[in-house]
């Protein structure tokens, strides 16, 4: 769709997921020139369906995004495949350099690039990610309800994750893997909820007929499991913002790195907003879309304030000349 790409826009949205598309939709409906640069690699691509999204429960991620792109285009917005290599600023304009060398000018930037799940190096895990290897109970809990669930400890929230998945199954096992063992208090909580703790390093997963059947330990033991929850470390995609001095910071939860923003998505760099998983590591599709809409509205309001200041200055200049 190279013919869609113009040289200059009011807003360049980086990222074509739920947050970016909903932000672009709000801006396009506000009669702003807006383009979404879509790398085409959504975080939830391996998942079969989107859950917890009112009115669209069970829709496939691909269909949801296809509808979103059509809706943005319906109001004159552009959605262009590509990646952003760098963003720089010159006075009141941003220059957005695409991965293929093309450049765009923008008055504002909305970052909605999402995050990367850094999966542990366990044999067979990546191949089953988004199927019976999952991360979020609200995204996948219903689908694995009542099954034998394992939780692979990979960070500080492992015990919390095990206690959460206990809501969906009576048979939950925590694998300490390479993490520190539970504290005395945590061990008591796990025991009280009937969650067994398996010590030792996990070396791989066992499957039969394309279904997970067990978790293999490095000593050869195999613990029968039908699903495995993994709290992967999450890191926002933000390297392209380094030229603006905007970098990710460690999230207070210890679960990963994110871009810091206020409640509207405004970052510390004037003119740059962020929405979705790039700033909120725990946001599901609905929350990401809502954050994109909120950020889009505030970007438009910021542009209105700028245009009003310019109009007042021009009005005063004209009035002085007339007098």
C-alpha positions in Angstrom: 0.0 0.0 0.0 2.8 2.4 -0.8 0.3 4.7 -2.6 -1.4 5.4 0.8 1.7 6.9 2.4 2.0 10.7 2.3 4.9 12.8 3.4 3.3 14.5 6.4 0.6 13.7 9.0 -0.8 15.2 12.1 -0.2 11.9 13.9 1.9 8.9 13.1 0.8 5.8 15.1 3.5 3.2 15.5 1.9 -0.2 15.9 -1.2 -1.7 14.4 -2.6 -3.7 17.3 -5.8 -2.9 19.3 -4.3 0.2 21.0 -2.8 1.7 17.8 -5.9 1.1 15.7 -8.3 2.5 18.2 -6.1 5.5 18.8 -6.0 6.1 15.0 -9.8 5.6 14.8 -10.4 8.3 17.3 -8.0 10.7 15.5 -9.4 9.9 12.0 -12.9 10.6 13.3 -11.6 13.9 14.7 -10.6 14.8 11.1 -6.9 14.4 11.7 -4.5 13.1 9.1 -3.2 9.9 10.7 -1.2 6.9 9.5 -0.7 3.6 11.3 2.7 1.9 10.7 1.9 -1.7 11.2 4.8 -4.3 11.5 2.2 -7.1 11.3 3.6 -9.0 14.4 0.9 -8.7 17.1 1.8 -10.3 20.5 -1.4 -12.4 20.5 -0.9 -13.9 17.0 -0.4 -17.5 18.3 -3.7 -17.4 20.2 -6.8 -18.9 18.6 -9.2 -16.3 20.0 -9.6 -13.0 21.9 -11.4 -13.3 25.3 -12.9 -10.9 27.7 -13.8 -8.4 25.0 -17.4 -7.4 25.2 -19.3 -7.9 22.0 -16.4 -9.7 20.3 -15.8 -12.6 22.7 -14.0 -15.4 20.9 -13.1 -13.4 17.7 -9.8 -14.4 16.2 -7.0 -11.9 16.7 -6.5 -11.7 12.9 -10.2 -10.9 12.2 -10.3 -8.3 15.0 -7.4 -6.4 13.5 -8.6 -6.7 10.0 -11.9 -5.1 11.1 -10.0 -2.4 12.9 -7.9 -1.5 9.8 -11.0 -1.3 7.7 -12.7 1.0 10.3 -9.6 3.4 10.4 -9.6 3.6 6.6 -13.3 4.2 6.5 -12.7 7.6 8.1 -9.7 8.5 5.9 -6.9 7.1 8.0 -4.0 5.2 6.5 -2.7 1.8 7.6 0.6 1.0 6.1 2.7 -2.2 6.5 6.2 -1.4 7.7 8.5 -0.8 10.7 9.9 2.3 12.3 13.7 2.4 12.6 14.0 5.8 14.3 12.2 8.9 15.4 13.9 12.4 15.7 12.6 15.9 16.5 13.2 19.2 14.9 11.5 22.1 16.7 7.8 21.4 16.3 8.0 18.4 13.9 9.0 14.8 14.3 10.8 12.9 11.5 9.8 9.2 11.4 12.3 7.0 9.5 10.8 3.7 8.3 12.7 0.5 8.0 12.8 0.7 4.2 14.3 4.2 4.3 11.2 6.3 3.7 10.6 9.2 6.0 7.5 10.9 7.3 6.9 14.2 9.1 4.5 14.2 12.1 3.2 16.7 14.6 2.6 14.0 17.2 3.5 10.4 17.8 1.4 7.7 19.4 3.5 4.6 20.3 1.5 1.4 20.4 4.2 -1.2 19.6 3.3 -3.6 22.4 5.8 -5.8 24.0 8.0 -8.9 23.5 7.5 -12.0 25.7 11.0 -13.3 26.6 10.3 -17.0 26.9 12.5 -19.3 29.0 14.8 -21.7 27.2 12.9 -24.9 27.7 12.7 -27.5 25.0 9.3 -27.5 23.3 7.9 -24.5 25.1 8.0 -21.9 22.3 6.2 -24.3 19.9 3.3 -24.6 22.3 3.1 -20.9 23.3 -0.4 -19.5 23.0 -1.9 -23.0 22.8 -1.5 -25.1 26.0 1.4 -23.0 27.2 -0.2 -19.8 28.3 0.5 -16.7 30.5 -2.8 -15.0 31.5 -5.6 -16.7 33.5 -8.1 -14.2 32.2 -7.1 -14.9 28.6 -6.9 -18.7 28.8 -8.2 -19.8 32.2 -11.6 -20.8 31.0 -10.2 -22.9 28.1 -8.0 -24.9 30.5 -10.4 -25.1 33.4 -10.4 -28.3 35.4 -7.1 -29.5 33.7 -3.9 -30.4 35.4 -2.0 -27.1 35.2 1.6 -26.4 35.8 3.1 -23.0 36.6 6.7 -22.4 35.6 8.4 -20.0 38.0 10.4 -17.5 35.9 10.1 -14.3 38.0 8.8 -12.6 41.2 5.2 -13.2 40.4 5.3 -17.0 40.0 3.5 -17.7 43.4 0.9 -15.1 42.6 0.3 -16.7 39.2 -0.1 -20.2 40.8 -2.6 -18.8 43.2 -4.5 -17.2 40.4 -4.7 -20.3 38.2 -6.0 -22.2 41.3 -9.3 -20.4 40.6 -9.7 -22.4 37.4 -8.4 -25.8 38.5 -8.1 -27.9 41.7 -4.9 -29.5 40.3 -2.1 -26.9 40.1 1.6 -27.5 40.5 4.3 -24.9 40.8 7.7 -25.7 39.2 10.4 -23.6 40.9 12.7 -24.2 37.9 15.5 -21.6 38.2 13.7 -19.2 40.6 14.2 -18.9 44.3 12.0 -21.2 46.4 8.8 -19.8 47.9 9.2 -17.9 51.1 7.8 -19.3 54.3 4.6 -17.2 53.9 4.2 -18.2 50.3 4.8 -21.8 51.0 2.0 -21.7 53.6 -0.3 -20.0 51.1 0.4 -22.7 48.4 -0.1 -25.5 50.9 -3.4 -24.0 52.1 -4.7 -23.9 48.5 -3.4 -27.5 47.8 -0.8 -26.4 45.3 2.2 -28.7 45.2 5.7 -27.4 44.7 8.1 -29.3 42.4 11.8 -28.3 42.9 14.5 -28.7 40.3 15.1 -27.4 36.8 12.6 -28.1 34.0 14.4 -29.3 30.9 11.5 -29.8 28.4 7.9 -30.5 27.7 6.3 -33.8 26.7 3.5 -34.0 24.2 1.4 -36.6 22.4 -0.8 -36.0 19.4 -0.1 -32.3 19.5 -1.3 -32.0 23.1 0.9 -31.3 26.1 1.1 -34.3 28.4 3.9 -33.6 30.8 6.7 -31.5 32.1 10.2 -33.1 32.0 12.6 -32.4 34.8 16.4 -32.4 34.4 16.7 -35.5 36.5 14.4 -37.4 34.1 11.1 -37.2 36.1 8.0 -36.4 34.1 5.2 -34.6 35.9 1.9 -35.1 34.0 0.4 -31.8 33.0 -2.2 -30.7 30.4 -1.3 -27.0 30.5 1.6 -24.9 31.6 1.4 -21.2 32.6 4.6 -19.2 32.1 5.1 -15.7 33.4 7.5 -14.6 30.7 9.5 -11.4 31.2 7.9 -8.6 29.1 9.8 -5.8 27.4 8.2 -3.0 25.5 9.3 -2.5 21.9 10.9 0.9 22.1 14.4 0.9 20.7 13.4 3.2 17.9 12.7 6.0 20.4 16.3 6.3 21.6 16.9 9.3 19.5 14.3 11.2 21.5 15.9 10.1 24.8 12.8 8.0 25.6 13.8 4.6 27.0 12.0 1.8 28.8 12.2 1.5 32.6 11.8 -1.4 34.9 8.2 -2.0 35.9 7.4 -1.8 39.6 6.2 -5.4 39.5 9.5 -6.7 38.4 7.8 -8.4 35.4 9.6 -6.4 32.7 10.3 -3.0 31.2 7.8 -0.5 30.0 7.5 3.1 28.8 6.4 5.4 31.6 3.4 7.6 30.9 0.7 9.5 32.8 -3.0 8.4 32.9 -3.6 9.8 29.4 -0.6 8.1 27.8 1.5 11.3 27.7 5.2 10.5 28.0 8.0 12.7 29.3 8.8 13.7 25.8 6.5 16.5 24.6 4.3 15.3 21.6 4.8 11.6 22.3 2.0 9.4 23.7 2.0 5.7 24.4 -0.9 3.2 24.8 -1.4 -0.5 25.3 1.2 -3.1 26.4 4.1 -0.8 25.7 3.2 1.0 28.9 0.7 -1.3 30.6 2.3 -4.8 30.7 -0.9 -6.4 32.0 -3.4 -4.9 29.5 -5.7 -7.3 27.7 -7.1 -6.4 24.2 -10.0 -4.5 25.6 -7.9 -2.4 28.0 -5.3 -1.7 25.3 -8.0 -0.6 22.8 -9.5 1.7 25.5 -6.1 3.2 26.3 -5.6 3.8 22.6 -8.9 5.7 22.4 -8.1 7.8 25.4 -4.6 8.6 24.1 -6.0 9.5 20.7 -8.5 11.9 22.2 -5.8 13.6 24.3 -3.5 13.9 21.3 -6.3 15.6 19.4 -6.9 17.9 22.4 -3.2 18.8 22.5 -3.3 19.7 18.8 -6.4 21.8 19.3 -4.6 23.7 22.1 -1.6 24.3 19.8 -3.8 25.5 16.9 -5.7 27.8 19.2 -2.5 29.4 20.5 -1.4 29.9 16.9 -4.8 31.3 15.9 -4.8 33.8 18.8 -1.2 35.0 17.9 -2.3 35.5 14.3 -5.5 37.2 15.4 -3.6 39.6 17.6 -1.1 40.4 14.9 -3.9 41.1 12.4 -5.7 43.3 15.0 -2.6 45.3 15.7 -1.9 45.9 12.0 -5.5 47.0 11.5 -5.3 49.5 14.3 
